[in-house]
């Protein structure tokens, strides 16, 4: 498979790179590779890593991508990997205008990968690490059987979202404090006062040892397991489940890759918006010739287009970055702006602050999608871009606009982004009823769990934990505990 760029594309790449440098972008060096659509779909199905471990879901993703491309429903213009150096894949059949656009877009992504703090804890040599993961899993398949390893891998992959996305930046598990150590010292066996020659009779060593074991047993009973609710369910299973060595390693691989991909989900709007902002700036002001600008505008507008019921992260991201730049250039921030109640004065507001470029670079560095939307989405932005919430109307048997109110639009958007719109599940007790059973809780936020998904999740956690599993949740406005013991499901109402 030849992936080297043509001389013409190499020259274009050098030109676009210089434009990115001139725009003050700080990126990992980018290695471009040229692929046909089948090769690009294959790599995309593997999440951008061609040396990943074998699994049937990658084949399903490849089939879906291939059919979508064949029927003209979608097309992958670029694929870029958070790595140092950064790998990016171009499609051979794209014309030169598209290749320019894609290269500019890639440099925007590479800058975001390098400078955004939410990527700072990711492995910058993940291309090598994932190849290592693939090698280890293939060895396990050869040693223990393909079907055995794949079945366990299925269970682990179905649980890959049960991690604590913020744990790389928060100390969740602290070492025992001085207070804990003091408590342990206070609970040592009591020694009676005695002269040295009588000590072995007054304080028999055998008795003291028995007392020490009894107190230690009591301490263990008092100690909660885990001491605090554990959001990283995969970590708890990896540390405490009765697994064979190869199973623990497979689970750690799935967890490591889940944490690597997590920032991409946490910054989808910002990342695509930032890359789109810079490809737009580079193409319209620096790279596109007069004969190319119409083709560029046509392809750019297709990328920014929205479809009913879907939020386009490219469009929302680029428009919010442009809005922030315009507001900080005109001084539309701070107490004076916030306290102004004159609509006409706000409309004509221009303090010539010219801080827009510095502000968007600052935003790119420290925010993720949730904080980005929470901080910078404004009523004016919602009105200008005609954002609204919608719901299903049973009488009309169709979806209708529910509200255009700013707060409702903002809350709906933030809710869909928090935890990627997935339920919050925590480990509450790893020794439930003192029988080694696992007790989980669901933080109910108004949206009930899908019953079939909840049951399937319990089954897969059981396959890893190998003891009965319970889930505390809300079903039809009543608190229930869903349980699975390896052979049947049960549900009990908690009063």
FIGULUM-568282 format. One record per residue (C-alpha): x, y, z; residue in one letter. Coordinates in pm, 1 decimal, padded with zeros to 6 digits. Layout:
<marmars>
{{X, Y, Z}, A};
...
</marmars>
This chain:
<marmars>
{{00000.0, 00000.0, 00000.0}, X};
{{00166.5, 00322.2, -00121.3}, X};
{{00073.1, 00614.9, 00101.1}, X};
{{00334.3, 00874.5, 00004.8}, X};
{{00211.8, 01214.0, -00112.4}, X};
{{00260.4, 01322.9, -00470.8}, X};
{{00515.2, 01604.4, -00529.1}, X};
{{00228.5, 01847.3, -00588.4}, X};
{{00060.8, 01757.4, -00259.0}, X};
{{00392.6, 01779.8, -00073.0}, X};
{{00434.9, 02135.2, -00200.0}, X};
{{00077.2, 02218.7, -00102.5}, X};
{{00136.8, 02070.4, 00243.4}, X};
{{00445.3, 02288.5, 00293.7}, X};
{{00249.5, 02595.5, 00182.2}, X};
{{-00044.2, 02526.2, 00417.3}, X};
{{00194.9, 02452.6, 00704.4}, X};
{{00357.3, 02794.0, 00660.5}, X};
{{00015.5, 02961.0, 00660.5}, X};
{{-00066.8, 02780.1, 00986.8}, X};
{{00262.4, 02899.1, 01139.8}, X};
{{00183.4, 03255.0, 01029.0}, X};
{{-00151.7, 03224.9, 01210.4}, X};
{{00037.2, 03145.0, 01534.8}, X};
{{-00089.6, 02787.2, 01549.6}, X};
{{00129.5, 02564.5, 01767.5}, X};
{{00094.2, 02207.9, 01640.0}, X};
{{00259.3, 01869.3, 01644.1}, X};
{{00440.0, 01795.4, 01320.7}, X};
{{00192.0, 01639.1, 01079.5}, X};
{{00259.1, 01331.2, 00864.4}, X};
{{00011.7, 01312.1, 00574.8}, X};
{{-00064.7, 00980.6, 00405.6}, X};
{{-00262.6, 00933.1, 00083.1}, X};
{{-00523.7, 00654.9, 00067.9}, X};
{{-00808.7, 00545.3, -00157.1}, X};
{{-01162.1, 00541.9, -00016.1}, X};
{{-01155.0, 00171.1, 00083.4}, X};
{{-00827.8, 00210.8, 00273.4}, X};
{{-00950.6, 00528.5, 00442.6}, X};
{{-01277.6, 00360.4, 00544.4}, X};
{{-01079.2, 00069.7, 00689.3}, X};
{{-00859.8, 00296.5, 00901.3}, X};
{{-01161.3, 00502.8, 01006.2}, X};
{{-01337.6, 00182.8, 01117.9}, X};
{{-01036.1, 00111.0, 01341.9}, X};
{{-01068.7, 00457.6, 01497.0}, X};
{{-00766.9, 00582.0, 01301.7}, X};
{{-00531.5, 00303.8, 01414.4}, X};
{{-00467.1, 00041.6, 01143.3}, X};
{{-00272.4, -00187.5, 01381.0}, X};
{{-00555.2, -00220.2, 01633.3}, X};
{{-00666.3, -00555.8, 01776.5}, X};
{{-00911.9, -00763.8, 01567.3}, X};
{{-01278.7, -00741.4, 01658.7}, X};
{{-01604.1, -00786.7, 01468.0}, X};
{{-01735.3, -00437.0, 01548.7}, X};
{{-01458.7, -00279.6, 01339.1}, X};
{{-01581.2, -00489.8, 01045.0}, X};
{{-01936.4, -00365.1, 01102.0}, X};
{{-01814.9, -00004.2, 01109.2}, X};
{{-01619.9, -00060.0, 00787.4}, X};
{{-01926.3, -00205.9, 00614.9}, X};
{{-02139.6, 00088.6, 00725.9}, X};
{{-01883.1, 00344.8, 00610.0}, X};
{{-01834.6, 00169.1, 00274.9}, X};
{{-02208.2, 00151.3, 00201.1}, X};
{{-02257.8, 00511.5, 00307.5}, X};
{{-01981.4, 00621.4, 00068.9}, X};
{{-02106.6, 00400.9, -00216.1}, X};
{{-02461.5, 00537.1, -00189.2}, X};
{{-02337.4, 00896.5, -00168.8}, X};
{{-02467.0, 00949.8, 00185.0}, X};
{{-02133.4, 01052.3, 00337.9}, X};
{{-01769.5, 01100.8, 00255.3}, X};
{{-01462.7, 01110.8, 00479.2}, X};
{{-01257.7, 01412.0, 00378.2}, X};
{{-00991.7, 01367.8, 00645.3}, X};
{{-00890.6, 01160.2, 00942.5}, X};
{{-00645.2, 01295.6, 01198.3}, X};
{{-00490.6, 01123.3, 01502.2}, X};
{{-00392.8, 01277.7, 01836.9}, X};
{{-00030.3, 01167.6, 01840.1}, X};
{{00317.5, 01318.6, 01830.1}, X};
{{00384.6, 01331.2, 01540.3}, X};
{{00025.6, 01379.0, 01428.6}, X};
{{-00090.7, 01138.6, 01155.4}, X};
{{-00347.7, 01256.6, 00899.7}, X};
{{-00499.5, 01065.9, 00609.4}, X};
{{-00605.6, 01222.3, 00278.2}, X};
{{-00834.1, 01063.4, 00019.6}, X};
{{-00677.1, 01019.3, -00324.1}, X};
{{-00991.9, 01110.6, -00516.2}, X};
{{-01028.9, 01454.4, -00354.3}, X};
{{-00949.0, 01747.5, -00582.0}, X};
{{-00677.5, 01998.3, -00495.7}, X};
{{-00919.2, 02245.9, -00338.7}, X};
{{-01042.4, 01975.4, -00100.1}, X};
{{-00686.2, 01869.1, -00020.9}, X};
{{-00595.3, 02227.9, 00068.3}, X};
{{-00904.0, 02258.7, 00287.9}, X};
{{-00832.3, 01928.3, 00460.6}, X};
{{-00468.0, 02014.6, 00527.4}, X};
{{-00564.9, 02348.6, 00682.3}, X};
{{-00831.5, 02171.2, 00888.5}, X};
{{-00577.5, 01914.0, 01008.5}, X};
{{-00335.2, 02179.8, 01131.9}, X};
{{-00620.5, 02330.4, 01332.3}, X};
{{-00687.4, 01990.0, 01491.7}, X};
{{-00318.0, 01932.2, 01562.8}, X};
{{-00293.8, 02268.1, 01738.5}, X};
{{-00601.1, 02180.3, 01945.9}, X};
{{-00461.3, 01837.6, 02039.1}, X};
{{-00135.3, 01993.5, 02155.7}, X};
{{-00264.7, 02301.7, 02336.9}, X};
{{-00603.5, 02210.7, 02485.1}, X};
{{-00560.0, 02107.8, 02850.5}, X};
{{-00812.9, 01822.4, 02828.4}, X};
{{-00569.9, 01637.2, 02599.3}, X};
{{-00269.0, 01704.2, 02821.4}, X};
{{-00295.2, 01366.4, 03001.0}, X};
{{-00338.8, 01156.6, 02685.8}, X};
{{-00063.1, 00930.7, 02555.2}, X};
{{00118.8, 01119.4, 02278.1}, X};
{{00264.7, 00794.1, 02144.3}, X};
{{-00070.3, 00618.4, 02117.3}, X};
{{00000.2, 00492.0, 01766.0}, X};
{{00275.3, 00271.2, 01911.7}, X};
{{00077.1, 00186.8, 02225.1}, X};
{{-00227.8, 00067.5, 02031.5}, X};
{{-00004.4, -00147.5, 01811.1}, X};
{{00125.8, -00299.3, 02134.9}, X};
{{-00232.6, -00357.1, 02251.6}, X};
{{-00311.5, -00534.9, 01925.9}, X};
{{-00007.1, -00761.8, 01960.8}, X};
{{-00098.1, -00859.8, 02319.1}, X};
{{-00458.8, -00942.1, 02236.1}, X};
{{-00358.0, -01146.4, 01931.2}, X};
{{-00123.1, -01348.0, 02152.5}, X};
{{-00404.5, -01413.5, 02399.1}, X};
{{-00625.2, -01528.2, 02110.6}, X};
{{-00357.8, -01772.1, 01997.2}, X};
{{-00305.7, -01902.3, 02350.4}, X};
{{-00659.6, -01917.5, 02491.1}, X};
{{-00869.5, -01936.9, 02174.7}, X};
{{-01013.2, -01668.3, 01950.6}, X};
{{-01373.8, -01712.1, 02065.5}, X};
{{-01287.2, -01710.4, 02437.6}, X};
{{-01092.1, -01386.0, 02416.5}, X};
{{-01341.4, -01222.1, 02180.3}, X};
{{-01635.4, -01301.3, 02409.5}, X};
{{-01456.9, -01143.8, 02705.4}, X};
{{-01356.2, -00848.8, 02488.1}, X};
{{-01723.3, -00805.3, 02392.5}, X};
{{-01814.0, -00769.7, 02761.1}, X};
{{-01536.1, -00518.8, 02825.4}, X};
{{-01616.2, -00305.8, 02520.3}, X};
{{-01982.5, -00287.8, 02620.5}, X};
{{-01867.2, -00131.1, 02951.2}, X};
{{-01604.8, 00107.4, 02809.0}, X};
{{-01814.2, 00416.0, 02888.8}, X};
{{-01823.1, 00331.5, 03262.4}, X};
{{-01516.5, 00540.5, 03342.7}, X};
{{-01461.7, 00864.4, 03532.5}, X};
{{-01391.3, 01114.9, 03254.9}, X};
{{-01254.3, 01378.2, 03493.1}, X};
{{-01034.8, 01148.2, 03702.5}, X};
{{-00710.1, 01236.3, 03515.0}, X};
{{-00746.0, 01586.2, 03662.0}, X};
{{-00892.7, 01506.3, 04006.4}, X};
{{-00743.1, 01305.5, 04292.7}, X};
{{-01027.2, 01065.3, 04370.7}, X};
{{-00832.4, 00817.7, 04584.8}, X};
{{-00615.9, 00968.8, 04855.5}, X};
{{-00359.2, 00780.7, 05065.7}, X};
{{-00457.2, 00712.8, 05425.0}, X};
{{-00446.2, 01031.8, 05630.6}, X};
{{-00275.5, 01090.9, 05965.7}, X};
{{-00620.8, 01076.3, 06122.9}, X};
{{-00674.9, 00726.0, 05982.6}, X};
{{-00335.5, 00611.9, 06109.6}, X};
{{-00409.5, 00763.9, 06451.7}, X};
{{-00738.3, 00572.2, 06466.7}, X};
{{-00553.8, 00247.9, 06390.0}, X};
{{-00300.2, 00319.3, 06666.1}, X};
{{-00580.3, 00386.5, 06915.1}, X};
{{-00736.4, 00050.9, 06836.1}, X};
{{-00427.9, -00154.0, 06919.0}, X};
{{-00461.7, -00416.3, 07200.5}, X};
{{-00444.4, -00263.2, 07547.6}, X};
{{-00133.6, -00360.9, 07741.6}, X};
{{-00162.0, -00369.6, 08123.0}, X};
{{00113.5, -00209.4, 08324.7}, X};
{{00358.3, -00464.1, 08459.5}, X};
{{00718.6, -00495.5, 08562.3}, X};
{{00945.5, -00637.2, 08296.4}, X};
{{00985.6, -00977.8, 08460.5}, X};
{{00604.7, -01013.6, 08492.3}, X};
{{00511.1, -00872.1, 08151.4}, X};
{{00493.4, -01207.2, 07970.4}, X};
{{00246.6, -01328.6, 08235.5}, X};
{{00035.7, -01011.0, 08262.4}, X};
{{00033.3, -00950.6, 07883.3}, X};
{{00066.8, -01292.4, 07718.2}, X};
{{00188.6, -01256.4, 07354.6}, X};
{{-00069.2, -01512.9, 07235.5}, X};
{{-00353.2, -01311.4, 07388.1}, X};
{{-00224.8, -00983.3, 07243.5}, X};
{{-00201.1, -01140.8, 06898.3}, X};
{{-00558.0, -01270.2, 06923.0}, X};
{{-00676.6, -00924.0, 07029.5}, X};
{{-00485.2, -00764.9, 06741.9}, X};
{{-00652.0, -01000.7, 06492.2}, X};
{{-00995.4, -00934.5, 06645.1}, X};
{{-00948.0, -00556.6, 06624.4}, X};
{{-00816.3, -00583.6, 06268.1}, X};
{{-01121.2, -00789.3, 06172.1}, X};
{{-01345.7, -00527.4, 06329.2}, X};
{{-01167.3, -00250.7, 06139.5}, X};
{{-01217.3, -00438.0, 05812.5}, X};
{{-01589.3, -00473.0, 05885.8}, X};
{{-01614.4, -00100.2, 05963.1}, X};
{{-01429.9, -00011.1, 05644.4}, X};
{{-01660.9, 00048.4, 05349.2}, X};
{{-01565.7, -00116.9, 05020.6}, X};
{{-01508.3, 00105.8, 04833.4}, X};
{{-01470.0, 00379.2, 05094.9}, X};
{{-01627.5, 00635.0, 04858.6}, X};
{{-01860.8, 00569.4, 04562.6}, X};
{{-01641.5, 00477.9, 04264.7}, X};
{{-01727.6, 00640.0, 03931.1}, X};
{{-01458.0, 00449.6, 03742.8}, X};
{{-01639.0, 00116.1, 03729.2}, X};
{{-01376.9, -00036.6, 03497.3}, X};
{{-01099.5, 00049.0, 03744.2}, X};
{{-01293.1, -00111.8, 04030.4}, X};
{{-01351.4, -00428.8, 03827.0}, X};
{{-00989.8, -00438.9, 03713.7}, X};
{{-00861.5, -00408.2, 04072.1}, X};
{{-01112.3, -00629.3, 04253.7}, X};
{{-01276.3, -00881.6, 04019.1}, X};
{{-01157.1, -01243.0, 04024.1}, X};
{{-00994.6, -01238.9, 03683.6}, X};
{{-00720.3, -01433.2, 03517.0}, X};
{{-00409.6, -01239.3, 03429.6}, X};
{{-00493.0, -01212.2, 03059.3}, X};
{{-00848.4, -01097.0, 03136.9}, X};
{{-00720.6, -00822.3, 03365.7}, X};
{{-00482.9, -00711.3, 03090.6}, X};
{{-00760.9, -00701.4, 02827.8}, X};
{{-00978.2, -00496.9, 03063.6}, X};
{{-00689.7, -00254.3, 03126.8}, X};
{{-00640.6, -00216.5, 02748.9}, X};
{{-01006.6, -00128.7, 02695.9}, X};
{{-00994.8, 00118.5, 02986.6}, X};
{{-00673.2, 00284.0, 02865.4}, X};
{{-00814.6, 00332.5, 02516.0}, X};
{{-01143.2, 00465.0, 02659.3}, X};
{{-00951.2, 00733.9, 02848.5}, X};
{{-00748.8, 00816.8, 02536.4}, X};
{{-01062.7, 00877.1, 02327.4}, X};
{{-01257.1, 01052.7, 02608.0}, X};
{{-01122.9, 01408.5, 02543.9}, X};
{{-01233.5, 01383.2, 02180.8}, X};
{{-01589.9, 01329.3, 02299.7}, X};
{{-01557.4, 01603.6, 02561.2}, X};
{{-01441.5, 01862.0, 02303.2}, X};
{{-01618.3, 01759.1, 01981.6}, X};
{{-01783.9, 02098.9, 01925.6}, X};
{{-01475.9, 02298.3, 02020.0}, X};
{{-01228.7, 02079.3, 01830.0}, X};
{{-01425.2, 02078.3, 01504.4}, X};
{{-01515.2, 02445.2, 01545.1}, X};
{{-01150.6, 02541.8, 01599.1}, X};
{{-01029.2, 02341.1, 01298.8}, X};
{{-01312.4, 02481.2, 01082.5}, X};
{{-01235.5, 02837.0, 01194.8}, X};
{{-00874.2, 02803.8, 01082.1}, X};
{{-00939.5, 02620.9, 00757.0}, X};
{{-01187.7, 02897.4, 00673.2}, X};
{{-00937.9, 03170.4, 00765.4}, X};
{{-00647.3, 03009.1, 00577.1}, X};
{{-00847.0, 02923.9, 00265.9}, X};
{{-01032.5, 03254.4, 00224.0}, X};
{{-00743.7, 03484.8, 00313.5}, X};
{{-00427.8, 03296.4, 00214.4}, X};
{{-00444.1, 02965.4, 00026.8}, X};
{{-00737.8, 02956.6, -00217.0}, X};
{{-00690.6, 03115.4, -00557.6}, X};
{{-00963.9, 03312.1, -00736.6}, X};
{{-01049.4, 03008.9, -00950.2}, X};
{{-01084.8, 02787.4, -00640.3}, X};
{{-01292.9, 03003.5, -00410.5}, X};
{{-01634.1, 02898.3, -00546.8}, X};
{{-01552.0, 02528.0, -00515.7}, X};
{{-01418.5, 02589.9, -00165.4}, X};
{{-01734.6, 02778.1, -00063.3}, X};
{{-01951.4, 02496.1, -00200.5}, X};
{{-01767.9, 02224.3, -00007.0}, X};
{{-01733.5, 02433.8, 00310.2}, X};
{{-02107.2, 02511.8, 00313.3}, X};
{{-02186.0, 02139.7, 00277.6}, X};
{{-01974.1, 02069.2, 00586.4}, X};
{{-02148.0, 02345.6, 00782.1}, X};
{{-02498.5, 02238.2, 00679.0}, X};
{{-02740.9, 02103.8, 00939.5}, X};
{{-02993.6, 01825.5, 00909.7}, X};
{{-03327.3, 01803.7, 01098.1}, X};
{{-03289.4, 01670.6, 01451.4}, X};
{{-02909.2, 01686.4, 01453.6}, X};
{{-02669.9, 01945.0, 01593.9}, X};
{{-02375.8, 02004.4, 01361.9}, X};
{{-02065.0, 02043.4, 01584.5}, X};
{{-01874.1, 02208.0, 01297.8}, X};
{{-02135.5, 02480.6, 01260.6}, X};
{{-02197.1, 02547.0, 01630.9}, X};
{{-01824.9, 02547.4, 01709.1}, X};
{{-01709.7, 02779.6, 01430.7}, X};
{{-01993.8, 03026.7, 01487.5}, X};
{{-01931.0, 03041.9, 01862.5}, X};
{{-01558.9, 03104.9, 01809.0}, X};
{{-01643.1, 03380.0, 01559.2}, X};
{{-01895.9, 03527.0, 01802.1}, X};
{{-01638.3, 03528.6, 02086.3}, X};
{{-01380.4, 03695.0, 01862.2}, X};
{{-01627.5, 03962.0, 01749.5}, X};
{{-01749.0, 04031.3, 02107.1}, X};
{{-01398.6, 04069.0, 02248.0}, X};
{{-01288.4, 04283.5, 01953.4}, X};
{{-01577.9, 04523.4, 02020.3}, X};
{{-01546.3, 04511.6, 02398.6}, X};
{{-01881.6, 04338.0, 02451.4}, X};
{{-01780.4, 04184.3, 02784.0}, X};
{{-01727.7, 04287.6, 03144.5}, X};
{{-01947.1, 04465.1, 03398.9}, X};
{{-02018.3, 04769.6, 03179.7}, X};
{{-02157.5, 04549.8, 02903.0}, X};
{{-02350.0, 04325.7, 03142.1}, X};
{{-02512.1, 04619.4, 03322.5}, X};
{{-02615.5, 04802.7, 03005.2}, X};
{{-02994.9, 04778.2, 02947.0}, X};
{{-03016.4, 04999.3, 02637.0}, X};
{{-03077.7, 04766.4, 02337.8}, X};
{{-02976.2, 05030.9, 02080.2}, X};
{{-02653.0, 05104.7, 02267.6}, X};
{{-02570.5, 04733.8, 02280.6}, X};
{{-02640.2, 04698.6, 01908.0}, X};
{{-02392.9, 04977.5, 01822.8}, X};
{{-02141.9, 04882.1, 02095.3}, X};
{{-01778.4, 04905.5, 01985.5}, X};
{{-01502.8, 04988.8, 02234.6}, X};
{{-01226.1, 04895.9, 01987.1}, X};
{{-01085.1, 04648.3, 02241.9}, X};
{{-00936.3, 04423.3, 01971.4}, X};
{{-00884.8, 04133.4, 02211.6}, X};
{{-01073.6, 03876.0, 02004.5}, X};
{{-00778.4, 03677.4, 01871.6}, X};
{{-00615.4, 03649.3, 02214.9}, X};
{{-00947.0, 03544.5, 02367.6}, X};
{{-01018.2, 03258.2, 02127.0}, X};
{{-00666.8, 03121.0, 02183.1}, X};
{{-00732.0, 03134.0, 02557.8}, X};
{{-01068.0, 02959.8, 02513.3}, X};
{{-00907.0, 02691.0, 02297.3}, X};
{{-00664.1, 02616.7, 02579.9}, X};
{{-00879.3, 02576.2, 02890.1}, X};
{{-01237.6, 02486.0, 02797.5}, X};
{{-01428.1, 02171.7, 02700.3}, X};
{{-01769.7, 02157.4, 02530.2}, X};
{{-01974.8, 02182.1, 02849.7}, X};
{{-01784.4, 02480.0, 02991.7}, X};
{{-01760.0, 02635.3, 02642.5}, X};
{{-02137.9, 02632.9, 02593.9}, X};
{{-02206.7, 02728.5, 02954.4}, X};
{{-01972.9, 03028.9, 02942.9}, X};
{{-02018.1, 03169.5, 02592.6}, X};
{{-02364.4, 03077.7, 02464.5}, X};
{{-02570.5, 03399.1, 02476.2}, X};
{{-02937.8, 03489.3, 02413.9}, X};
{{-02822.8, 03693.2, 02111.5}, X};
{{-02643.1, 03390.4, 01965.8}, X};
{{-02948.7, 03166.4, 02015.4}, X};
{{-03174.9, 03424.6, 01844.8}, X};
{{-02935.3, 03488.2, 01556.0}, X};
{{-02893.1, 03118.7, 01476.1}, X};
{{-03257.3, 03029.4, 01548.5}, X};
{{-03181.0, 02752.1, 01796.8}, X};
{{-03474.8, 02576.6, 01963.3}, X};
{{-03574.3, 02266.8, 02156.6}, X};
{{-03819.0, 02014.6, 02013.3}, X};
{{-04033.7, 01728.6, 02134.4}, X};
{{-04263.9, 01461.5, 01996.5}, X};
{{-04631.7, 01558.5, 01976.0}, X};
{{-04852.9, 01249.5, 02002.6}, X};
{{-05158.8, 01425.8, 01864.1}, X};
{{-04980.0, 01547.1, 01551.2}, X};
{{-04760.7, 01233.8, 01541.1}, X};
{{-04458.1, 01443.5, 01458.7}, X};
{{-04180.5, 01643.0, 01622.6}, X};
{{-04265.6, 02006.2, 01695.5}, X};
{{-04077.3, 02306.5, 01834.9}, X};
{{-04107.2, 02303.4, 02213.9}, X};
{{-03931.9, 02628.3, 02303.4}, X};
{{-03706.2, 02904.7, 02176.0}, X};
{{-03632.7, 03037.2, 02525.6}, X};
{{-03260.3, 03085.8, 02583.4}, X};
{{-03242.7, 02907.9, 02919.5}, X};
{{-03431.5, 02603.8, 02792.2}, X};
{{-03215.2, 02579.2, 02480.6}, X};
{{-02898.6, 02613.0, 02689.6}, X};
{{-03005.4, 02358.1, 02951.8}, X};
{{-03110.7, 02106.3, 02686.5}, X};
{{-02778.6, 02146.1, 02507.9}, X};
{{-02573.9, 02116.3, 02827.9}, X};
{{-02771.8, 01811.3, 02937.6}, X};
{{-02701.0, 01636.3, 02606.3}, X};
{{-02328.0, 01709.9, 02642.4}, X};
{{-02282.6, 01619.1, 03010.4}, X};
{{-02120.7, 01276.5, 03038.7}, X};
{{-02178.7, 01247.2, 02659.0}, X};
{{-02551.5, 01216.7, 02731.1}, X};
{{-02489.4, 00881.5, 02901.5}, X};
{{-02613.0, 00779.2, 03249.1}, X};
{{-02396.1, 00821.7, 03557.5}, X};
{{-02327.3, 00481.5, 03716.6}, X};
{{-02121.3, 00434.7, 04035.2}, X};
{{-02003.7, 00144.0, 04248.1}, X};
{{-02157.1, 00181.5, 04593.7}, X};
{{-02066.2, -00152.0, 04754.3}, X};
{{-01832.0, -00428.2, 04643.3}, X};
{{-01940.0, -00661.4, 04922.3}, X};
{{-02315.0, -00612.5, 04926.4}, X};
{{-02485.0, -00795.7, 05215.6}, X};
{{-02140.2, -00934.4, 05299.1}, X};
{{-02172.4, -01184.1, 05011.7}, X};
{{-01924.2, -01042.0, 04760.5}, X};
{{-02204.0, -00904.3, 04541.4}, X};
{{-02170.7, -00578.5, 04349.9}, X};
{{-02410.1, -00292.0, 04420.1}, X};
{{-02426.0, -00006.8, 04167.3}, X};
{{-02629.5, 00313.3, 04167.9}, X};
{{-02767.8, 00525.1, 03884.3}, X};
{{-02781.1, 00901.8, 03938.8}, X};
{{-03130.5, 00972.4, 03811.3}, X};
{{-03163.2, 01305.0, 03626.7}, X};
{{-03511.3, 01278.8, 03484.0}, X};
{{-03433.7, 01030.2, 03206.7}, X};
{{-03489.6, 00661.8, 03291.2}, X};
{{-03252.3, 00390.1, 03177.7}, X};
{{-03343.2, 00187.6, 02873.1}, X};
{{-03460.6, -00138.4, 03022.8}, X};
{{-03296.3, -00365.3, 02763.8}, X};
{{-02965.4, -00176.0, 02783.6}, X};
{{-02965.4, -00187.5, 03164.1}, X};
{{-03023.0, -00563.2, 03165.3}, X};
{{-02753.3, -00626.4, 02904.0}, X};
{{-02509.0, -00412.6, 03104.9}, X};
{{-02580.3, -00610.2, 03422.1}, X};
{{-02516.9, -00934.4, 03232.8}, X};
{{-02180.5, -00810.8, 03105.2}, X};
{{-02073.0, -00678.2, 03444.9}, X};
{{-02166.5, -01017.6, 03592.1}, X};
{{-01942.9, -01185.4, 03331.5}, X};
{{-01651.5, -00980.7, 03467.6}, X};
{{-01739.9, -00972.5, 03840.6}, X};
{{-01864.4, -01335.6, 03845.5}, X};
{{-02100.3, -01264.3, 04134.4}, X};
{{-02458.2, -01123.9, 04142.9}, X};
{{-02486.0, -00759.5, 04038.4}, X};
{{-02746.4, -00504.4, 04153.2}, X};
{{-02836.8, -00163.1, 04012.1}, X};
{{-03028.7, 00099.2, 04211.1}, X};
{{-03230.6, 00321.8, 03975.5}, X};
{{-03566.9, 00489.0, 03914.1}, X};
{{-03823.5, 00301.3, 03706.1}, X};
{{-04167.2, 00458.2, 03642.1}, X};
{{-04110.5, 00711.7, 03922.5}, X};
{{-04033.6, 00439.9, 04175.9}, X};
{{-03698.0, 00344.3, 04318.9}, X};
{{-03608.3, -00007.8, 04215.7}, X};
{{-03312.5, -00240.8, 04238.5}, X};
{{-03246.6, -00438.3, 03922.3}, X};
{{-03049.5, -00757.3, 03984.5}, X};
{{-02885.1, -01031.8, 03780.6}, X};
{{-02742.1, -01348.8, 03934.1}, X};
{{-02610.4, -01520.4, 03623.1}, X};
{{-02931.4, -01702.4, 03532.3}, X};
{{-03222.1, -01462.5, 03579.0}, X};
{{-03313.4, -01096.8, 03621.9}, X};
{{-03509.6, -00961.5, 03917.6}, X};
{{-03653.3, -00622.8, 04010.3}, X};
{{-03751.4, -00512.9, 04360.0}, X};
{{-03918.0, -00189.9, 04468.8}, X};
{{-03724.7, -00006.2, 04741.4}, X};
{{-03953.4, 00160.9, 04993.7}, X};
</marmars>
